[in-house]
Amino acid sequence: MAADVDNWHTRLRASGHRLTPQRQLVLEAVAKLGHATPEAIVHEVRQTASAVNISTVYRTLDLLEELELVSHAHLGHGAPTYHVTGVDPHVHLVCGACGAIQEISPERLAGIVGELRAELGFVVDMDHLTLAGRCAECVALGRR
């Protein structure tokens, strides 16, 4: 975690910002939780700093995403989930029956992504890509 904090500090300072205690707590919560909603992040942050409110978390997440320290994805109809950048790129597979989330390498979609670009000039944003469907277990059990 110390290396992460040093990297966050360096990247924030390079953009003219400081690593405030609130920003550090939000980054640590996102790093710890993985794919986390702002509500889950504020809950985690409040374990250390009870005065931090959801507005502070949203503002912090907006800044951190602008600075490319975190990224978000929409894994369903609710709030987006956030994760720290620098992890291996991945595409989310979300089961609509049980809510399970799997991650796959973007290379697995290279064919269709290449076709979309070649035929339509459309460039897929792989950082925010989520595919909805049903996992193997739910298919086997006939869940919808």
Backbone as a chain_set.jsonl record, in Angstrom:
{"seq": "MAADVDNWHTRLRASGHRLTPQRQLVLEAVAKLGHATPEAIVHEVRQTASAVNISTVYRTLDLLEELELVSHAHLGHGAPTYHVTGVDPHVHLVCGACGAIQEISPERLAGIVGELRAELGFVVDMDHLTLAGRCAECVALGRR", "coords": {"N": [[0.825, -1.194, 0.0], [2.047, 1.197, 0.617], [3.626, 1.85, -1.626], [1.605, 2.366, -3.44], [0.429, 4.662, -2.267], [2.57, 6.46, -2.485], [2.7, 6.653, -5.296], [0.127, 7.7, -5.827], [0.364, 10.153, -4.506], [2.429, 11.375, -5.993], [1.242, 11.514, -8.558], [-1.006, 13.121, -8.057], [0.215, 15.527, -7.17], [1.624, 16.203, -9.476], [-0.422, 17.076, -11.046], [-1.164, 19.341, -9.813], [-2.553, 19.065, -7.443], [-3.207, 18.048, -4.009], [-2.548, 15.194, -1.895], [-4.926, 14.759, 0.016], [-6.197, 13.878, 3.307], [-8.834, 12.88, 2.989], [-8.91, 12.208, 0.255], [-6.936, 10.244, 0.193], [-8.115, 8.321, 1.874], [-10.391, 7.644, 0.362], [-9.189, 6.605, -1.973], [-7.796, 4.428, -0.811], [-9.983, 2.939, 0.089], [-11.266, 2.283, -2.332], [-9.23, 0.764, -3.504], [-9.098, -1.347, -1.678], [-11.703, -2.461, -1.766], [-12.151, -3.148, -4.4], [-14.307, -3.514, -7.019], [-16.405, -1.122, -6.35], [-19.279, 0.604, -5.183], [-20.156, 4.11, -4.83], [-21.562, 4.33, -2.402], [-20.723, 2.062, -0.962], [-18.064, 2.737, -0.745], [-18.143, 5.118, 0.81], [-19.116, 4.013, 3.152], [-16.97, 2.364, 3.892], [-14.931, 4.314, 4.187], [-15.947, 5.751, 6.327], [-15.368, 4.129, 8.447], [-12.977, 4.938, 9.359], [-13.026, 7.745, 9.236], [-15.548, 9.297, 10.369], [-16.927, 11.625, 9.743], [-16.918, 12.064, 7.015], [-18.861, 12.597, 4.164], [-21.282, 11.463, 1.672], [-21.304, 13.241, -0.476], [-18.733, 14.314, -0.469], [-17.307, 12.02, -1.125], [-18.286, 11.483, -3.743], [-17.412, 13.848, -5.101], [-14.66, 13.548, -4.748], [-14.21, 11.114, -6.092], [-14.883, 11.927, -8.693], [-12.801, 13.77, -9.243], [-10.566, 12.066, -8.948], [-11.049, 10.279, -10.993], [-10.898, 11.968, -13.204], [-8.186, 12.495, -13.073], [-7.24, 10.061, -13.719], [-6.746, 8.128, -11.788], [-8.632, 6.467, -10.742], [-11.199, 4.434, -12.17], [-14.443, 3.966, -13.629], [-17.214, 1.687, -13.951], [-20.306, 0.567, -15.293], [-22.119, -1.758, -13.864], [-24.635, -2.683, -13.754], [-28.024, -1.662, -13.225], [-27.838, 0.135, -11.213], [-25.83, 2.333, -9.209], [-22.63, 3.397, -10.525], [-19.621, 1.396, -10.408], [-16.398, 1.611, -8.927], [-12.878, 1.308, -9.529], [-9.353, 1.121, -8.853], [-6.977, 2.479, -11.133], [-4.493, 0.989, -13.265], [-4.578, -1.648, -12.675], [-4.829, -4.881, -14.24], [-6.241, -4.55, -17.467], [-9.694, -5.175, -18.024], [-12.784, -6.797, -18.919], [-16.104, -6.735, -17.831], [-18.272, -9.343, -16.901], [-21.526, -9.725, -16.16], [-23.849, -11.425, -14.261], [-27.239, -11.519, -14.669], [-29.039, -12.942, -13.185], [-27.994, -13.969, -10.704], [-26.198, -12.027, -9.962], [-23.467, -12.331, -9.991], [-20.088, -11.41, -10.76], [-17.754, -11.611, -13.268], [-14.441, -11.385, -14.604], [-12.866, -10.812, -17.693], [-10.207, -10.956, -20.091], [-9.657, -8.201, -22.282], [-8.693, -8.937, -24.761], [-10.092, -11.158, -25.51], [-12.248, -10.221, -26.826], [-11.278, -9.084, -29.055], [-11.688, -9.629, -31.796], [-14.418, -8.86, -32.491], [-14.311, -6.208, -31.626], [-12.351, -5.183, -33.326], [-13.658, -5.538, -35.79], [-15.846, -3.772, -35.495], [-14.508, -1.347, -35.435], [-13.223, -1.326, -37.96], [-15.37, -1.593, -39.786], [-17.329, 0.285, -39.004], [-16.023, 2.43, -37.925], [-16.117, 2.718, -35.245], [-14.916, 3.022, -32.006], [-14.373, 1.022, -29.329], [-14.762, 1.588, -25.886], [-12.929, 0.061, -23.802], [-12.38, 0.265, -21.107], [-14.73, 0.686, -19.776], [-16.442, -1.356, -20.336], [-19.092, -3.598, -20.045], [-20.661, -6.696, -20.04], [-23.826, -8.033, -20.063], [-25.626, -10.873, -18.93], [-26.125, -14.357, -18.317], [-24.605, -16.399, -15.883], [-22.726, -19.513, -16.066], [-23.595, -21.31, -14.072], [-26.175, -20.361, -13.408], [-27.434, -20.67, -15.875], [-27.345, -23.455, -16.102], [-29.017, -24.118, -13.979], [-31.366, -23.1, -14.833], [-32.112, -20.516, -14.182], [-33.444, -17.225, -14.489]], "CA": [[0.0, 0.0, 0.0], [2.929, 2.37, 0.67], [3.986, 2.198, -3.003], [0.415, 2.975, -4.03], [0.291, 6.007, -1.717], [3.602, 7.275, -3.121], [2.27, 6.878, -6.672], [-1.014, 8.621, -5.782], [0.903, 11.455, -4.117], [3.166, 11.895, -7.144], [0.317, 11.842, -9.649], [-1.816, 14.274, -7.653], [1.077, 16.726, -7.163], [1.938, 16.54, -10.869], [-1.589, 17.752, -11.609], [-1.438, 20.54, -9.025], [-3.419, 18.717, -6.314], [-2.568, 17.404, -2.86], [-3.157, 13.956, -1.409], [-5.558, 15.082, 1.292], [-6.622, 12.674, 4.028], [-10.062, 12.345, 2.395], [-8.559, 11.568, -1.018], [-6.227, 9.007, 0.498], [-9.08, 7.347, 2.397], [-11.222, 7.175, -0.749], [-8.343, 5.732, -2.79], [-7.566, 3.186, -0.075], [-11.233, 2.178, 0.096], [-11.458, 1.729, -3.673], [-8.221, -0.292, -3.675], [-9.453, -2.483, -0.818], [-12.989, -3.049, -2.111], [-12.224, -3.601, -5.796], [-15.424, -2.865, -7.701], [-17.217, -0.619, -5.243], [-20.163, 1.744, -5.424], [-19.865, 5.221, -3.921], [-22.131, 4.043, -1.086], [-19.811, 1.129, -0.281], [-16.836, 3.48, -0.46], [-18.374, 6.003, 1.96], [-19.229, 3.139, 4.326], [-15.6, 1.966, 4.242], [-14.202, 5.504, 4.648], [-16.478, 6.141, 7.64], [-14.767, 3.29, 9.482], [-11.837, 5.72, 9.836], [-13.373, 9.173, 9.333], [-17.011, 9.273, 10.399], [-17.508, 12.886, 9.264], [-16.921, 12.121, 5.547], [-20.201, 12.33, 3.645], [-21.362, 10.92, 0.316], [-20.951, 14.307, -1.427], [-17.267, 14.354, -0.511], [-16.861, 10.836, -1.862], [-18.582, 11.699, -5.167], [-16.489, 14.875, -5.614], [-13.328, 12.953, -4.771], [-14.181, 10.137, -7.181], [-14.849, 12.682, -9.955], [-11.44, 14.278, -9.417], [-9.647, 10.936, -9.124], [-11.265, 9.724, -12.332], [-10.33, 12.952, -14.124], [-6.738, 12.325, -13.002], [-6.994, 8.678, -14.132], [-6.339, 7.284, -10.66], [-9.691, 5.475, -10.646], [-12.065, 4.314, -13.334], [-15.731, 3.407, -13.237], [-17.954, 0.842, -14.887], [-21.705, 0.359, -14.922], [-22.288, -3.217, -13.825], [-26.062, -2.962, -13.682], [-28.875, -0.474, -13.313], [-27.588, 1.002, -10.072], [-24.692, 3.249, -9.249], [-21.416, 2.827, -11.108], [-18.622, 0.892, -9.47], [-15.085, 2.2, -9.164], [-11.684, 0.541, -9.197], [-8.135, 1.889, -9.108], [-6.369, 2.204, -12.424], [-3.208, 0.317, -13.148], [-4.798, -3.089, -12.614], [-4.94, -5.42, -15.586], [-7.497, -4.202, -18.141], [-10.631, -6.288, -18.024], [-14.179, -6.613, -19.286], [-16.959, -7.324, -16.798], [-19.403, -10.189, -17.259], [-22.427, -9.619, -15.015], [-24.994, -12.327, -14.32], [-28.485, -10.852, -14.305], [-29.833, -13.788, -12.297], [-27.44, -14.053, -9.345], [-25.379, -10.855, -9.69], [-22.036, -12.641, -10.009], [-19.277, -10.628, -11.689], [-16.514, -12.238, -13.705], [-13.614, -10.508, -15.417], [-12.133, -11.473, -18.766], [-9.254, -10.106, -20.791], [-10.222, -7.547, -23.462], [-8.254, -9.627, -25.969], [-11.1, -12.15, -25.886], [-13.226, -9.541, -27.677], [-10.52, -8.356, -30.073], [-12.289, -9.821, -33.121], [-15.589, -8.007, -32.679], [-13.867, -4.825, -31.463], [-11.677, -4.843, -34.582], [-14.679, -5.426, -36.846], [-16.594, -2.533, -35.275], [-13.655, -0.22, -35.832], [-12.982, -1.38, -39.401], [-16.602, -1.429, -40.565], [-18.142, 1.431, -38.603], [-15.206, 3.484, -37.356], [-16.501, 2.806, -33.841], [-13.858, 2.582, -31.097], [-14.967, 0.557, -28.078], [-14.086, 1.994, -24.654], [-12.803, -1.186, -23.055], [-12.309, 0.547, -19.676], [-16.074, 0.771, -19.203], [-17.269, -2.359, -20.991], [-19.757, -4.612, -19.233], [-21.594, -7.537, -20.786], [-24.853, -8.621, -19.206], [-26.084, -12.191, -19.359], [-26.287, -15.294, -17.206], [-23.415, -17.236, -15.674], [-22.915, -20.941, -16.38], [-24.377, -21.957, -13.027], [-27.575, -19.968, -13.545], [-27.932, -21.304, -17.096], [-27.547, -24.867, -15.776], [-30.145, -24.217, -13.042], [-32.548, -22.54, -15.478], [-32.469, -19.216, -13.596], [-33.588, -16.125, -15.447]], "C": [[0.867, 1.254, 0.0], [3.336, 2.811, -0.731], [2.82, 2.863, -3.709], [0.266, 4.414, -3.569], [1.329, 6.934, -2.331], [3.217, 7.626, -4.553], [1.107, 7.872, -6.715], [-0.531, 10.036, -5.481], [1.594, 12.122, -5.306], [2.221, 12.339, -8.248], [-0.569, 13.034, -9.305], [-0.987, 15.557, -7.701], [1.407, 17.163, -8.586], [0.789, 17.284, -11.534], [-1.983, 18.993, -10.807], [-2.363, 20.31, -7.842], [-2.598, 18.098, -5.188], [-3.265, 16.08, -2.562], [-3.698, 14.253, -0.012], [-5.935, 13.796, 2.016], [-7.885, 12.051, 3.417], [-9.759, 11.621, 1.081], [-7.843, 10.25, -0.77], [-7.188, 7.942, 1.005], [-9.962, 6.787, 1.286], [-10.416, 6.232, -1.636], [-8.083, 4.398, -2.101], [-8.817, 2.316, -0.057], [-11.483, 1.537, -1.258], [-10.484, 0.578, -3.903], [-8.601, -1.544, -2.886], [-10.691, -3.216, -1.331], [-13.05, -3.6, -3.535], [-13.301, -2.843, -6.526], [-16.423, -2.416, -6.642], [-18.069, 0.564, -5.675], [-19.753, 2.889, -4.499], [-20.412, 4.984, -2.507], [-21.256, 3.09, -0.293], [-18.513, 1.834, 0.108], [-17.029, 4.376, 0.756], [-18.503, 5.176, 3.24], [-17.836, 2.729, 4.816], [-14.821, 3.15, 4.812], [-14.656, 5.894, 6.053], [-15.975, 5.25, 8.77], [-13.599, 4.036, 10.131], [-12.211, 7.169, 10.111], [-14.889, 9.315, 9.244], [-17.662, 10.53, 9.839], [-17.567, 12.98, 7.735], [-18.314, 11.745, 5.044], [-20.151, 11.881, 2.183], [-20.996, 11.965, -0.728], [-19.442, 14.413, -1.584], [-16.729, 13.182, -1.315], [-17.114, 11.017, -3.353], [-17.626, 12.735, -5.78], [-15.076, 14.315, -5.74], [-13.212, 11.951, -5.911], [-14.135, 10.833, -8.541], [-13.44, 13.189, -10.251], [-10.473, 13.136, -9.71], [-9.826, 10.283, -10.488], [-10.711, 10.675, -13.393], [-8.809, 12.806, -14.197], [-6.289, 10.907, -13.358], [-6.377, 7.828, -13.032], [-7.372, 6.203, -10.387], [-10.467, 5.484, -11.956], [-13.386, 3.727, -12.868], [-16.302, 2.53, -14.343], [-19.385, 0.736, -14.381], [-21.967, -1.139, -15.012], [-23.749, -3.633, -13.741], [-26.823, -1.659, -13.767], [-28.624, 0.51, -12.187], [-26.422, 1.932, -10.299], [-23.498, 2.586, -9.928], [-20.511, 2.27, -10.016], [-17.266, 1.421, -9.899], [-13.984, 1.21, -8.807], [-10.462, 1.401, -9.533], [-7.601, 1.516, -10.481], [-5.03, 1.524, -12.199], [-3.352, -1.182, -12.96], [-4.914, -3.593, -14.049], [-6.267, -5.002, -16.206], [-8.407, -5.423, -18.165], [-12.017, -5.833, -18.449], [-15.001, -7.334, -18.223], [-18.07, -8.149, -17.429], [-20.306, -10.238, -16.032], [-23.628, -10.524, -15.229], [-26.237, -11.59, -13.817], [-29.345, -11.661, -13.358], [-29.301, -13.759, -10.865], [-26.562, -12.857, -8.977], [-23.881, -11.105, -9.687], [-21.324, -11.797, -11.061], [-18.012, -11.407, -11.985], [-15.748, -11.213, -14.529], [-12.911, -11.355, -16.471], [-11.19, -10.456, -19.408], [-9.934, -9.465, -22.002], [-9.819, -8.235, -24.769], [-9.27, -10.661, -26.439], [-12.161, -11.55, -26.805], [-12.557, -8.822, -28.844], [-11.147, -8.467, -31.461], [-13.439, -8.868, -33.373], [-15.222, -6.535, -32.551], [-13.175, -4.347, -32.742], [-12.647, -4.662, -35.731], [-15.474, -4.131, -36.705], [-15.788, -1.32, -35.725], [-13.49, -0.172, -37.352], [-14.238, -1.047, -40.206], [-17.358, -0.146, -40.256], [-17.327, 2.619, -38.101], [-15.47, 3.688, -35.873], [-15.393, 2.231, -32.971], [-14.493, 2.257, -29.751], [-14.12, 1.021, -26.907], [-14.026, 0.775, -23.741], [-12.732, -0.958, -21.547], [-13.678, 0.535, -19.009], [-17.001, -0.315, -19.736], [-17.783, -3.415, -20.009], [-20.709, -5.384, -20.13], [-22.55, -8.194, -19.795], [-25.288, -9.959, -19.792], [-26.359, -13.067, -18.158], [-25.047, -16.169, -17.112], [-23.764, -18.698, -15.95], [-23.784, -21.645, -15.354], [-25.863, -21.625, -13.16], [-28.211, -20.556, -14.806], [-28.265, -22.758, -16.793], [-28.76, -25.068, -14.886], [-31.434, -23.648, -13.619], [-32.997, -21.204, -14.88], [-32.547, -18.159, -14.68], [-33.237, -14.832, -14.815]], "O": [[0.467, 2.275, -0.559], [3.39, 4.009, -1.008], [3.006, 3.804, -4.481], [0.004, 5.3, -4.383], [1.013, 8.075, -2.667], [3.387, 8.768, -4.979], [1.101, 8.783, -7.543], [-0.96, 10.998, -6.119], [1.363, 13.298, -5.586], [2.384, 13.421, -8.811], [-0.852, 13.866, -10.167], [-1.452, 16.57, -8.224], [1.463, 18.359, -8.871], [1.004, 18.04, -12.482], [-3.005, 19.62, -11.084], [-2.904, 21.269, -7.29], [-1.455, 17.683, -5.382], [-4.422, 15.875, -2.93], [-3.027, 14.031, 0.996], [-5.986, 12.732, 1.398], [-7.992, 10.827, 3.336], [-10.295, 10.542, 0.828], [-8.11, 9.255, -1.444], [-7.087, 6.781, 0.609], [-10.25, 5.59, 1.266], [-10.908, 5.168, -2.013], [-8.143, 3.348, -2.742], [-8.726, 1.094, -0.174], [-11.872, 0.371, -1.328], [-10.865, -0.465, -4.435], [-8.443, -2.664, -3.371], [-10.729, -4.446, -1.332], [-13.908, -4.427, -3.843], [-13.213, -1.621, -6.642], [-17.187, -3.221, -6.107], [-17.624, 1.418, -6.442], [-19.077, 2.662, -3.496], [-19.791, 5.393, -1.527], [-21.062, 3.276, 0.908], [-17.937, 1.558, 1.16], [-16.177, 4.4, 1.645], [-18.045, 5.604, 4.3], [-17.565, 2.748, 6.017], [-14.125, 3.003, 5.816], [-13.843, 6.318, 6.875], [-16.143, 5.593, 9.94], [-13.269, 3.803, 11.293], [-11.769, 7.754, 11.099], [-15.44, 9.44, 8.15], [-18.842, 10.502, 9.492], [-18.205, 13.89, 7.208], [-18.876, 10.723, 5.435], [-19.098, 11.921, 1.547], [-20.432, 11.619, -1.767], [-18.933, 14.582, -2.692], [-15.795, 13.341, -2.102], [-16.228, 10.728, -4.157], [-17.092, 12.513, -6.866], [-14.381, 14.577, -6.722], [-12.209, 11.944, -6.625], [-13.429, 10.383, -9.443], [-12.946, 13.055, -11.371], [-9.652, 13.234, -10.622], [-8.862, 9.789, -11.073], [-10.119, 10.228, -14.376], [-8.216, 12.975, -15.263], [-5.099, 10.594, -13.303], [-5.586, 6.924, -13.302], [-7.038, 5.141, -9.862], [-10.39, 6.432, -12.738], [-13.444, 3.066, -11.832], [-15.916, 2.629, -15.508], [-19.635, 0.807, -13.177], [-22.028, -1.709, -16.102], [-24.052, -4.823, -13.664], [-26.331, -0.671, -14.313], [-29.156, 1.62, -12.212], [-26.078, 2.27, -11.432], [-23.367, 1.362, -9.91], [-20.629, 2.636, -8.846], [-17.018, 1.649, -11.083], [-14.137, 0.385, -7.907], [-10.527, 2.289, -10.383], [-7.753, 0.382, -10.934], [-4.509, 1.492, -11.084], [-2.371, -1.917, -13.069], [-5.08, -2.797, -14.973], [-7.307, -5.086, -15.554], [-7.947, -6.555, -18.308], [-12.37, -4.658, -18.352], [-14.631, -8.418, -17.771], [-18.727, -7.709, -18.372], [-19.901, -10.736, -14.982], [-24.334, -10.417, -16.232], [-26.273, -11.106, -12.686], [-30.291, -11.126, -12.78], [-30.064, -13.55, -9.922], [-26.216, -12.684, -7.808], [-23.102, -10.192, -9.411], [-21.883, -11.504, -12.118], [-17.288, -11.813, -11.076], [-16.337, -10.285, -15.084], [-12.428, -12.453, -16.194], [-11.372, -9.246, -19.271], [-10.716, -10.129, -22.684], [-10.527, -8.126, -25.77], [-9.312, -11.004, -27.621], [-12.887, -12.278, -27.481], [-13.2, -8.039, -29.544], [-11.138, -7.498, -32.221], [-13.435, -8.141, -34.367], [-15.756, -5.698, -33.279], [-13.4, -3.221, -33.185], [-12.493, -3.756, -36.55], [-15.745, -3.463, -37.703], [-16.326, -0.388, -36.323], [-13.602, 0.892, -37.959], [-14.175, -0.308, -41.189], [-17.964, 0.447, -41.149], [-17.877, 3.698, -37.877], [-15.091, 4.713, -35.306], [-14.974, 1.09, -33.166], [-15.083, 3.127, -29.112], [-12.899, 0.87, -26.924], [-14.967, 0.499, -22.997], [-12.994, -1.882, -20.776], [-13.767, 0.387, -17.79], [-18.22, -0.207, -19.602], [-17.023, -4.028, -19.259], [-21.474, -4.791, -20.891], [-22.131, -8.823, -18.824], [-25.311, -10.139, -21.01], [-26.776, -12.582, -17.107], [-24.509, -16.622, -18.123], [-24.934, -19.066, -16.053], [-24.616, -22.48, -15.709], [-26.712, -22.508, -13.039], [-29.393, -20.9, -14.803], [-29.328, -23.248, -17.173], [-29.462, -26.071, -15.012], [-32.481, -23.703, -12.974], [-34.149, -20.807, -15.058], [-31.806, -18.198, -15.662], [-33.298, -13.79, -15.466]]}, "num_chains": 1, "name": "protein.A"}
